[in-house]
Amino acid sequence: MATLEQLSNALVNADRAGDIEAARALAAEISRMRGGSNQASSGPPAPQAIEPQQADARDNWLGRADTFMRGAADTMSFGLADEIAAGGDALFNPIFGTGENGGSVSERYERNVKRQREIDDQDAKNRMAERLTGQILGAVGGGVGLAKNGLSATTSAINAGKGLAGVTKASAMEGAILGGAQGFGSGEGVEDRLYNAGVSGFAGAGIGGALPSVTTAASGAVKGAIAPLVAPFRPTQYTDKALATYLRRSGKTPEQIAGIMRAAADDGQRMYTLAEAMGNAGQRALVPVTRTPNDARQEVTDFLVRRQMGQPQRLANALAEGFEAPQTSDRVTRVLTDARDLEADALYTAARRNAGAVNITPILDRIDETLSPGVNRVVNPRDNIGNDTIEGALARVRRMISDGNSQVTDFNALFRVKLDLDDMIARADAQGAGNRAHYLTQVKREVDRALEEASPAFRSANDMFATRSRVIDSVADGQAAKSGRVRAEDSIEQFNSMTPDQQQAFRSGYVDPIIADIESHAMGPATNRARSLTTPKYEQEFQAFAAPGRAEQLGNRIGRENRMFETSNAALGNSRTADNLGDIDDMANFDPAVLANLLTGNWKQAALTGARQAFNAGKGLPPRVVERVGRSLMETNPEQALATLNRVHGQQASRDRLRALILSSILQGSNAGIARLP
């Protein structure tokens, strides 16, 4: 039987070896022997029932490394590392055995969990730095893992380009989930785990909701403080950051912006810049370029002025091409009339050559319907009352084809009467004598019928002449449709009922006065001639009247002209106060207050005034950055713009990913700490 001295030595050795169970068993045996021994027996007195100080077997580099690893595993496993380790040990150790390895799986699991937690408690007391470092790095690794595997709602919101509100919502939701998971894994027992999960989940939601705003404010404060100091020495980096901000605000991808610029170039608007393609964000970004002193200010201003001065010509070309009407309406009318007359001469000549005798009786009957009993008066006047203009005109026509006894039967003679009758009708219309023209037109129809009956070829010639005349008349119809007094619905209905030739003549008559209005406007960079083309009437009619396949292109070109004017107006128009203040600030390089304070011996005030002036000079982006931003926004080459935007977009994406990883790591680490408080 072992003596007390032997048992004490064995206890010390077991404690050094880290065998906690053996040490407890030896301590219990020593206590039992002391209680049952005879105090009066010989020999040295029994040692007191105070356990000797146990040496820390993990106080070495291997133990500290294990402590670090256990801390990392604790946060990465949401506090379940001890249960996982205990379960693995219980499953892989022999199921049957004796002593410490004996018992069922659940018994071994409970024993292992207790041992794992005792080791964690010992590490937390004796190796706090190693364990805490492991927990922090474990939280970072866990957050990075969630973010990279697409399991972080916060990361997904940032990558999707959502604003602060969207990221805050996602972060609060993720914080609640992570906090609940950490709380559940850090508890013991069902009730304790559920309680910890609820408390930690609520706290995690609060932390997650506040974290994006806090980090954004802190980041903004730091960047704002160092930007004036660093930007002058790293202008390229800050230029790219500014462009990345404008790109994000535009809501477009680099490919979309380059596609917009390519479409403008294909439509003949190669002066369409990156600023316009980015939309309002790009336009507003030009304001500080033209309103603050920098080397690109004059360059950008001159470009915008020259471009706006060329707007009338560009719009005139766009309308002429959109309606396929390069000539004026007067020119088109003359060309169509000459072509019609030339063709008519040939056809009417052939008709006269093959014509037979004409029957003018129906013509006389039509005239006599108005003149009767005027015919008798022509032969035997019964009074001295003169004819009115209608009677006089009809009587003249009657005398040209009959003298009361004989009648014209020659086709050529009646054809000449027809030509004279055409002139009479034209003069009556020009004089405003509509009624006289009406009666003469009725007679003309009878003359045409008589000629057609005498020569079938004349009918073809007449049809051709009428068809060509209707085309010529369509030019005037188009001119009338441009008037604001004509409803778009009515003019569109009229246009749709025309033949293709008539529609093209209509287009020429319609667009010619519009082009004339644009070209007659006052010149100047502050005048937007495209604005008048965006009325609801024009928008409807342009879509209906434009040449086939040209309506969309025409609308796009007009829209771009409006956008280019908006850019010029935003950068150069409105109040000149900002320009004046910038010029004054540029010239005021020395504050006389500094010299006055120096001369009066007020060194402190002089220093403060100088520091304030230096701070004011450092506010905002320096001129070198503004200059580079301005030149980038004035880029008109789509491929160069795409290369620039892809570069800044990639840099911004990298910064967003880094921001997402940091937020996820902080979120997981903070929730791991919160979960252990309950």
C-alpha positions in Angstrom: 0.0 0.0 0.0 1.4 3.4 -1.0 2.3 5.8 1.7 1.1 9.4 2.0 4.5 10.6 0.8 4.3 8.4 -2.3 0.8 9.6 -3.1 1.8 13.3 -2.7 4.7 12.8 -5.1 2.3 11.1 -7.6 -0.1 14.0 -7.2 2.5 16.5 -8.1 3.6 14.4 -11.2 0.0 14.1 -12.4 -0.6 17.8 -12.1 2.5 18.6 -14.1 1.4 16.1 -16.8 -1.9 17.9 -17.0 -3.8 14.7 -16.0 -6.6 16.4 -14.2 -8.7 13.3 -13.5 -5.7 11.4 -12.0 -4.7 14.4 -9.9 -8.3 14.6 -8.5 -8.3 10.9 -7.7 -4.9 11.1 -5.9 -6.0 14.2 -3.9 -9.2 12.3 -2.8 -7.1 9.3 -1.7 -4.7 11.5 0.3 -7.6 13.2 2.0 -9.2 9.8 2.9 -5.9 8.5 4.4 -5.4 11.6 6.5 -8.9 11.4 7.9 -8.5 7.7 8.9 -5.0 7.6 10.3 -4.1 7.6 14.0 -2.9 11.1 15.0 -0.8 9.7 17.8 1.1 7.2 15.7 4.7 7.5 15.4 6.3 9.2 12.6 6.2 12.7 11.2 2.9 14.5 11.4 0.6 14.2 8.4 0.7 17.1 5.9 -2.1 19.6 6.0 -5.1 19.0 3.6 -3.9 21.7 1.2 -3.3 20.6 -2.3 0.1 21.6 -3.5 0.4 24.3 -6.2 -0.1 22.7 -9.6 2.3 23.5 -12.4 0.7 24.7 -15.7 1.6 22.0 -18.3 0.4 24.2 -21.2 2.8 27.0 -20.3 5.0 26.5 -23.3 5.1 27.4 -27.0 3.0 24.3 -28.0 0.4 25.2 -25.4 0.2 28.8 -26.4 -0.2 27.8 -30.1 -3.0 25.5 -29.1 -4.6 28.3 -27.1 -4.5 30.5 -30.2 -6.0 27.8 -32.4 -8.7 27.0 -29.9 -9.6 30.7 -29.7 -9.9 31.0 -33.4 -12.0 27.8 -33.6 -14.3 29.2 -30.9 -15.4 32.2 -32.9 -15.4 30.5 -36.3 -17.6 27.7 -35.0 -20.1 30.2 -33.3 -19.0 28.9 -29.8 -19.5 25.2 -30.6 -15.8 24.3 -30.8 -15.8 22.6 -27.4 -18.9 20.5 -28.2 -17.5 19.6 -31.6 -14.1 18.5 -30.1 -15.9 16.6 -27.4 -18.2 14.8 -29.8 -15.3 13.8 -32.1 -13.3 12.4 -29.2 -16.3 10.5 -27.9 -17.0 8.9 -31.3 -13.4 8.0 -32.3 -12.3 6.6 -28.9 -13.2 3.0 -28.3 -16.8 2.5 -27.3 -16.0 -0.3 -24.9 -13.3 0.0 -22.3 -12.6 0.5 -18.6 -11.4 3.3 -16.5 -11.5 6.8 -18.0 -12.2 5.6 -21.5 -15.1 3.5 -20.6 -18.8 4.2 -20.6 -21.3 5.1 -23.3 -20.9 7.7 -26.0 -23.0 10.2 -24.1 -21.0 9.7 -20.9 -17.7 10.1 -22.7 -19.2 13.2 -24.5 -20.2 14.9 -21.2 -16.9 14.1 -19.7 -15.1 15.5 -22.7 -17.1 18.7 -22.8 -16.3 19.3 -19.2 -12.6 18.8 -19.9 -12.7 21.1 -22.9 -14.3 23.9 -21.0 -11.9 23.5 -18.1 -9.0 23.9 -20.6 -10.7 27.0 -22.1 -11.2 28.5 -18.7 -7.5 27.9 -17.8 -6.4 29.4 -21.1 -8.6 32.5 -20.6 -6.9 33.0 -17.2 -3.3 32.2 -18.0 -3.0 32.9 -21.7 -5.5 35.6 -22.4 -3.5 37.4 -25.1 -3.1 34.2 -27.2 -6.8 33.2 -26.8 -8.1 36.7 -27.5 -5.9 37.1 -30.6 -7.1 33.7 -31.9 -10.7 34.8 -31.3 -10.2 38.1 -33.1 -8.5 36.5 -36.1 -11.1 33.7 -36.1 -13.8 36.4 -36.3 -11.9 38.0 -39.2 -11.5 34.6 -41.0 -15.1 33.7 -40.4 -16.3 37.0 -41.8 -14.0 36.8 -44.8 -15.2 33.2 -45.4 -18.9 34.2 -45.3 -18.3 37.2 -47.6 -16.3 35.2 -50.2 -18.8 32.4 -50.3 -21.7 34.8 -50.8 -23.2 34.0 -47.4 -23.0 37.6 -46.1 -26.1 39.7 -46.6 -24.0 42.8 -45.9 -21.5 41.9 -48.6 -24.2 41.1 -51.1 -25.8 44.5 -50.5 -22.5 46.4 -50.9 -21.7 44.4 -54.1 -25.2 45.2 -55.5 -24.5 48.9 -55.1 -27.2 49.6 -52.6 -27.1 52.8 -50.6 -26.5 53.2 -46.9 -30.1 52.3 -46.1 -30.0 49.0 -48.0 -26.6 48.1 -46.5 -27.8 49.0 -43.0 -30.9 46.8 -43.4 -28.8 43.9 -44.6 -26.2 44.4 -41.8 -28.9 44.4 -39.1 -30.4 41.2 -40.5 -27.0 39.6 -40.7 -26.1 40.8 -37.2 -29.2 39.3 -35.8 -28.5 35.9 -37.4 -24.8 35.8 -36.4 -25.6 37.1 -32.8 -28.3 34.4 -32.4 -25.9 31.7 -33.7 -23.1 32.8 -31.4 -25.4 33.1 -28.4 -26.8 29.6 -29.1 -23.4 28.0 -29.4 -22.0 29.7 -26.3 -24.8 28.5 -24.0 -25.2 25.4 -21.9 -28.4 23.5 -21.9 -31.5 24.1 -24.0 -33.0 27.0 -22.0 -29.6 28.8 -21.6 -28.9 28.4 -25.3 -32.3 29.8 -26.3 -32.0 32.7 -23.9 -28.5 33.5 -25.1 -29.6 33.3 -28.7 -32.4 35.8 -28.1 -30.4 38.3 -26.2 -27.4 38.0 -28.6 -29.6 38.2 -31.7 -31.2 41.4 -30.5 -27.8 42.9 -29.6 -26.4 41.7 -32.9 -29.2 43.4 -34.8 -28.5 46.7 -33.1 -24.8 46.5 -33.7 -25.3 45.4 -37.3 -27.7 48.3 -37.9 -25.3 50.9 -36.4 -22.1 49.5 -37.9 -22.5 50.8 -41.6 -23.3 54.3 -40.4 -20.5 54.4 -37.9 -17.8 53.0 -40.3 -19.0 55.4 -43.1 -18.8 58.4 -40.8 -15.4 57.4 -39.5 -14.1 56.7 -42.9 -15.5 60.0 -44.3 -13.9 61.9 -41.4 -10.5 60.4 -41.9 -10.6 60.8 -45.7 -11.9 64.3 -45.4 -9.0 65.2 -43.1 -6.2 63.7 -45.1 -7.5 64.4 -48.6 -6.3 68.1 -48.8 -2.9 67.0 -47.6 -2.5 63.9 -49.8 -4.4 64.7 -53.0 -1.9 67.2 -54.4 0.8 64.6 -54.3 -1.4 61.7 -55.6 -3.7 63.4 -58.1 -4.3 60.3 -60.2 -5.6 58.2 -57.3 -8.0 60.9 -56.2 -9.1 61.6 -59.8 -10.0 57.9 -60.1 -11.9 58.0 -56.8 -13.9 61.0 -58.0 -14.7 59.3 -61.3 -15.7 56.2 -59.5 -18.1 58.2 -57.4 -19.7 59.8 -60.5 -19.9 56.4 -62.1 -21.7 55.0 -59.1 -24.1 57.9 -59.0 -24.9 57.6 -62.7 -26.4 54.1 -62.1 -24.8 52.8 -65.3 -22.0 50.3 -66.0 -18.9 51.3 -68.0 -20.1 49.2 -70.9 -23.5 50.9 -70.9 -21.8 54.4 -70.9 -19.5 53.4 -73.7 -22.4 52.0 -75.7 -24.2 55.4 -75.4 -21.2 57.2 -76.7 -20.8 54.7 -79.6 -24.5 55.2 -80.6 -24.0 59.0 -80.6 -20.9 58.7 -82.7 -22.7 56.4 -85.2 -25.5 59.1 -85.4 -23.0 61.8 -86.3 -22.7 63.3 -82.8 -19.1 62.6 -82.1 -18.9 65.6 -79.8 -21.1 63.7 -77.2 -18.9 63.4 -74.1 -18.5 61.1 -71.2 -20.2 63.7 -69.0 -23.4 63.5 -71.1 -23.3 59.7 -71.3 -23.1 59.5 -67.5 -26.3 61.6 -67.2 -26.9 64.2 -64.5 -24.0 62.9 -62.3 -21.5 63.7 -65.1 -23.1 67.0 -65.9 -23.0 68.3 -62.4 -19.4 67.1 -62.0 -18.3 69.6 -64.6 -19.6 72.5 -62.5 -16.5 72.7 -60.2 -14.3 72.4 -63.3 -15.6 75.6 -64.8 -16.3 77.4 -61.6 -13.0 77.0 -59.7 -9.5 78.0 -60.8 -7.7 75.2 -62.6 -5.7 74.6 -65.8 -8.6 72.8 -67.6 -11.2 75.6 -66.9 -10.6 77.5 -70.1 -10.2 74.4 -72.2 -13.6 73.0 -71.0 -15.3 76.3 -71.4 -14.2 76.8 -74.9 -15.2 73.3 -75.9 -18.7 73.7 -74.5 -19.2 77.1 -76.2 -18.0 76.0 -79.6 -20.1 72.9 -79.5 -23.3 74.8 -78.6 -22.7 77.3 -81.4 -22.8 74.4 -83.9 -26.2 73.1 -82.6 -28.4 74.8 -85.4 -26.4 73.1 -88.2 -26.5 69.7 -86.4 -30.3 70.0 -85.9 -30.9 71.0 -89.5 -28.9 68.1 -90.7 -30.7 65.7 -88.3 -34.1 66.9 -89.5 -33.2 66.8 -93.2 -31.8 63.3 -92.8 -34.6 62.1 -90.6 -37.2 63.2 -93.1 -35.0 62.5 -96.1 -35.7 66.0 -97.3 -32.4 67.6 -98.3 -34.1 70.3 -100.5 -36.4 73.1 -99.6 -40.1 72.8 -100.2 -40.1 75.4 -103.0 -37.3 73.5 -104.7 -39.2 70.2 -104.4 -42.4 71.8 -105.8 -40.5 73.2 -108.8 -38.8 69.9 -109.5 -42.1 67.9 -109.2 -43.9 70.4 -111.4 -41.3 70.4 -114.1 -41.3 66.6 -114.1 -45.1 66.5 -114.3 -45.3 69.0 -117.2 -42.6 67.2 -119.1 -44.3 63.9 -118.8 -47.7 65.4 -119.5 -46.5 67.0 -122.7 -45.3 63.7 -124.1 -48.6 61.9 -123.1 -50.9 64.6 -124.3 -49.0 64.8 -127.6 -49.6 61.1 -128.2 -53.2 61.5 -127.2 -53.8 64.3 -129.7 -52.1 62.3 -132.4 -54.5 59.4 -132.1 -57.7 61.3 -131.3 -61.0 61.3 -133.2 -63.8 63.9 -133.3 -65.0 65.3 -130.1 -68.6 65.7 -128.9 -69.1 69.0 -127.1 -72.9 68.8 -126.6 -72.5 67.8 -122.9 -70.3 70.8 -122.4 -72.8 73.2 -123.9 -75.6 71.7 -121.8 -73.5 72.2 -118.6 -72.9 75.9 -119.6 -76.5 76.5 -120.6 -77.7 75.2 -117.2 -76.3 78.5 -115.8 -76.7 80.8 -118.8 -80.3 79.9 -119.9 -82.1 81.8 -121.0 -78.9 83.7 -121.4 -78.2 81.9 -124.7 -81.1 83.8 -126.2 -79.8 87.0 -124.9 -76.5 86.3 -126.5 -78.3 86.0 -129.9 -81.1 88.5 -129.3 -80.5 90.8 -126.4 -83.7 91.9 -124.8 -82.3 94.5 -122.5 -79.1 96.2 -121.6 -78.3 94.4 -118.3 -74.7 93.2 -118.4 -73.5 89.7 -117.4 -72.0 89.0 -114.0 -68.5 87.6 -113.8 -69.7 84.0 -113.7 -71.9 84.5 -116.7 -69.2 86.4 -118.5 -66.7 83.6 -117.9 -69.1 80.8 -119.0 -70.2 82.8 -122.1 -66.6 83.2 -123.1 -66.0 79.5 -122.9 -69.2 78.9 -124.9 -68.1 81.2 -127.6 -64.8 79.3 -127.9 -66.5 76.0 -128.7 -69.7 77.2 -130.6 -71.0 80.2 -132.4 -74.7 79.1 -132.1 -74.7 77.4 -135.5 -71.6 75.3 -135.6 -69.5 73.5 -133.0 -65.9 72.5 -132.5 -65.2 68.9 -133.4 -61.4 69.0 -133.6 -59.7 67.4 -130.7 -56.8 69.8 -130.7 -59.1 72.8 -130.8 -61.0 71.5 -127.7 -57.7 70.7 -126.0 -56.6 74.3 -126.4 -59.9 75.4 -124.9 -59.1 73.1 -121.9 -55.7 74.7 -121.4 -57.3 78.2 -121.5 -60.0 77.0 -119.1 -57.2 75.8 -116.7 -55.7 79.3 -116.7 -59.1 80.8 -116.1 -59.7 78.6 -113.1 -56.2 79.4 -111.7 -56.8 83.2 -112.1 -60.1 82.9 -110.4 -58.5 81.0 -107.4 -55.8 83.6 -107.2 -58.3 86.5 -107.2 -60.4 84.8 -104.5 -63.3 84.3 -106.9 -64.2 80.9 -105.5 -67.7 80.7 -107.1 -66.4 81.6 -110.5 -63.8 78.9 -110.2 -66.4 76.4 -109.0 -68.6 76.9 -112.2 -65.6 76.8 -114.5 -64.4 73.6 -112.8 -67.7 71.9 -113.6 -67.4 72.9 -117.2 -63.7 71.6 -117.2 -64.9 68.2 -116.1 -67.2 68.0 -119.1 -64.3 69.1 -121.4 -62.1 66.4 -119.9 -64.8 63.7 -120.5 -65.3 64.8 -124.0 -61.5 64.6 -124.7 -61.3 61.2 -123.0 -64.1 59.8 -125.1 -62.4 61.0 -128.3 -59.0 59.6 -127.2 -58.5 56.7 -124.8 -54.8 57.8 -124.4 -56.0 61.2 -123.1 -57.6 59.5 -120.2 -54.2 57.9 -119.2 -52.5 61.3 -119.6 -55.2 63.0 -117.5 -54.9 60.3 -114.8 -51.1 60.7 -114.7 -51.4 64.5 -114.6 -53.9 64.3 -111.7 -51.7 61.9 -109.8 -48.6 64.0 -110.2 -50.6 67.1 -109.2 -51.8 65.5 -106.0 -48.1 64.7 -105.2 -47.3 68.4 -105.7 -50.2 69.5 -103.6 -49.0 67.3 -100.8 -46.0 69.7 -100.3 -48.5 72.4 -99.3 -50.4 69.9 -97.1 -47.2 69.3 -95.2 -46.5 73.0 -94.8 -50.0 73.4 -93.4 -49.7 70.5 -91.0 -46.7 72.2 -89.3 -49.0 74.9 -87.9 -49.9 74.7 -84.3 -53.6 75.2 -85.3 -53.6 71.7 -86.9 -54.0 68.8 -84.4 -51.4 66.1 -84.6 -54.1 63.4 -84.8 -55.7 65.0 -87.9 -52.4 65.5 -89.7 -51.3 62.0 -89.0 -54.6 60.6 -90.3 -54.2 62.6 -93.5 -50.6 61.5 -93.9 -51.4 57.8 -93.4 -54.0 58.0 -96.2 -51.4 59.2 -98.8 -49.4 57.2 -101.3 -45.6 56.8 -100.7 -44.9 59.6 -103.2 -47.3 61.9 -101.6 -45.9 61.2 -98.2 -42.4 62.1 -99.3 -43.6 65.4 -100.7 -45.6 65.9 -97.5 -42.3 65.4 -95.5 -40.5 68.0 -97.5 -43.3 70.6 -97.0 -43.6 69.7 -93.3 -39.9 69.8 -92.2 -38.8 72.8 -94.4 -40.4 75.5 -92.2 -39.2 73.8 -89.1 -35.6 73.9 -90.3 -36.1 77.5 -91.3 -37.3 78.4 -87.8 -34.2 76.7 -86.2 -31.8 78.5 -88.5 -33.5 81.9 -87.9 -33.1 81.8 -84.1 -30.6 84.1 -82.4 -27.1 82.6 -82.2 -25.5 82.1 -78.8 -24.4 79.4 -76.4 -27.3 80.1 -74.1 -29.9 79.3 -76.8 -31.3 75.8 -77.0 -33.0 75.2 -80.4 -33.7 71.6 -79.7 -36.1 72.4 -76.9 -38.8 73.6 -79.4 -38.7 70.2 -81.0 -39.8 68.3 -77.9 -43.4 69.5 -77.7 -46.1 66.8 -77.6 -47.3 67.7 -81.1 -43.8 67.4 -82.6 -43.0 64.2 -80.7 -46.1 62.5 -82.1 -45.7 63.9 -85.7 -42.0 63.1 -85.9 -42.6 59.5 -85.1 -45.4 59.3 -87.7 -43.8 61.5 -90.5 -40.1 60.6 -90.3 -38.7 58.5 -93.2 -39.0 54.8 -92.8 -36.5 53.5 -90.2 -35.4 57.1 -89.2 -37.8 58.0 -86.4 -35.8 56.5 -83.5 -32.5 57.9 -84.7 -34.1 61.3 -85.1 -35.5 61.2 -81.6 -32.2 60.2 -80.2 -30.3 62.9 -81.9 -32.7 65.6 -80.7 -32.5 64.1 -77.2 -28.7 64.3 -77.2 -28.8 67.9 -78.3 -31.0 68.7 -75.4 -28.6 66.8 -73.1 -25.6 68.7 -74.5 -27.3 72.0 -73.9 -28.1 71.0 -70.3 -24.4 70.2 -69.7 -23.3 73.6 -71.2 -26.0 75.4 -69.2 -25.1 73.7 -65.9 -21.4 74.4 -66.4 -21.5 77.9 -67.9 -25.0 79.4 -67.3 -26.9 80.7 -64.3 -25.3 83.1 -61.8 -21.8 84.3 -62.3 -21.3 84.7 -58.6 -19.4 81.4 -58.3 -17.1 82.4 -61.1 -16.3 85.7 -59.4 -15.7 84.2 -56.0 -13.3 81.6 -57.6 -11.4 84.3 -59.4 -11.1 86.4 -56.3 -10.0 83.4 -54.3 -7.4 82.6 -56.9 -6.0 86.1 -56.8 -6.0 86.6 -53.0 -2.8 84.7 -52.3 -1.8 86.9 -49.4 -4.0 87.9 -46.5 -3.0 91.5 -45.3 -4.2 90.5 -41.8 -1.2 88.3 -41.4 1.2 91.2 -42.1 -0.8 93.6 -39.9 -0.6 91.1 -36.9 3.1 90.6 -37.5 3.8 94.3 -37.5 1.9 94.9 -34.3 3.7 92.0 -32.6 0.6 89.8 -32.4 2.4 86.6 -33.2 -0.3 84.3 -32.0 -3.1 85.9 -34.1 -0.8 86.0 -37.1 -0.1 82.3 -36.8 -3.8 81.5 -36.4 -4.8 83.7 -39.4 -2.1 82.0 -41.5 -3.3 78.5 -40.4 -6.9 79.4 -41.2 -5.8 80.6 -44.7 -3.9 77.4 -45.3 -6.9 75.3 -44.2 -9.2 77.2 -46.5 -6.8 76.6 -49.4 -6.8 72.9 -48.6 -10.5 72.4 -48.6 -12.0 70.2 -51.3 -10.0 68.7 -54.1 -6.9 70.5 -55.3 -6.8 72.1 -58.8 -4.6 69.3 -60.2 -7.4 66.7 -59.4 -10.2 69.0 -60.7 -8.2 69.5 -63.9 -7.8 65.8 -64.5 -11.5 65.1 -63.7 -12.6 67.8 -66.2 -10.5 66.4 -69.0 -11.7 62.9 -68.3 -15.3 64.0 -68.4 -14.7 65.8 -71.8 -13.6 62.5 -73.4 -15.4 61.8 -76.7 -13.7 58.6 -77.7 -15.9 55.7 -76.5 -13.0 53.2 -76.3 -10.8 55.5 -74.2 -13.8 56.3 -71.9 -14.4 52.6 -71.5 -10.8 51.9 -70.6 -10.9 54.7 -68.0 -14.2 53.6 -66.5 -13.2 50.0 -66.3 -10.0 51.0 -64.4 -11.9 53.1 -61.9 -14.7 50.6 -61.6 -12.3 47.8 -60.8 -10.6 49.9 -58.2 -14.0 50.8 -56.7 -15.0 47.1 -56.7 -11.8 46.2 -54.8 -12.6 48.9 -52.3 -16.1 47.7 -51.9 -15.0 44.1 -51.4 -12.5 45.3 -48.8 -15.2 47.3 -47.1 -17.5 44.3 -47.1 -14.9 42.0 -45.6 -14.1 44.5 -42.9 -17.8 45.0 -42.0 -18.4 41.2 -42.0 -15.4 40.6 -39.8 -16.3 43.3 -37.3 -19.8 42.1 -37.3 -18.9 38.5 -36.5 -16.2 39.5 -34.0 -18.6 41.9 -32.1 -21.3 39.3 -32.0 -18.9 36.7 -30.7 -18.1 39.0 -27.8 -21.7 40.0 -27.2 -22.7 36.3 -27.1 -20.4 35.6 -24.2 -21.7 38.4 -22.0 -25.0 36.6 -21.0 
